[in-house]
Amino acid sequence: MDMLKILDHPLLQHKVSLLRDKNTGSKEFRELVSEIGMLMSYEATRDLPLKQVEVQTPVAIAKTNIISGRKVAFVPILRAGLGMVTGAVELVPAAKVGHIGICRDDEKSDGSVKVYYCKLPFDIKERDVIIMDLMLGTGATAVKAIEKVKESGAHSIRFMSVVACPEGVKAIRDAHPDVCIYCGALDQGLNEDLYIVPGIGDGGDRIFGTK
């Protein structure tokens, strides 16, 4: 199984292009991120198992499919990942939502990160977990978030980002080879300031209008 899935649906690709435009304002940017979150969640849940049931329609009995007992949890990484949750939950209203906050560990000089907030559904180990972040850059934050979710007992974990780069993909593959990565675009890499190139800039600032 290919553990990196670059989602090529035309609607998704169109919205990612609009997201990249530096002239896209915060309101439109937020709306696009939410819409992209929904489209990506559609793809990330494609392999949920089904079971056949019988439903009485106004005309006759229909043999049809429903999701077979599997539950979903969305876990955005604060803060940029928050923008993807609204669309995802609209698609899967029964999903539960956890939150993970991760920041740079200033006590270390090696680029390490630390968890400053973590609140996950009590039954997370029974759920298919989709961790969400707007960007997958160095991968340090993603790797730490996956580690934290695994510590909670979850076994089925996927990572979803709108824009990724090879450095981040490699970091996840090295640390968590069992986690499938879903992204809307795989960019060329990181610059000296650790921004994804060409990327989308600072996604958190653009969502919340803080820059």
Buried (B, 14 or more C-beta within 10 A) or exposed (E): EEBBBEBEEEEBBEBBEBBBEEEBEBEEBBBBBBBBBBBBBBBBBEEBEEEEEEEEEEEEEEEEEEBEEBBBBBBBBBBBBBBBBBBBBEBBEEBBBBBBBBEEBEEEEEEEBEBEEBEBBEEBBBBBBBBBBBBBBBBBBBBBBBEBBBEBEBEBBBBBBBBBBBBBBEBBBEBBEEBBBBBBBBBEEBEEEEBBEEBBBBBBBBBBEEE
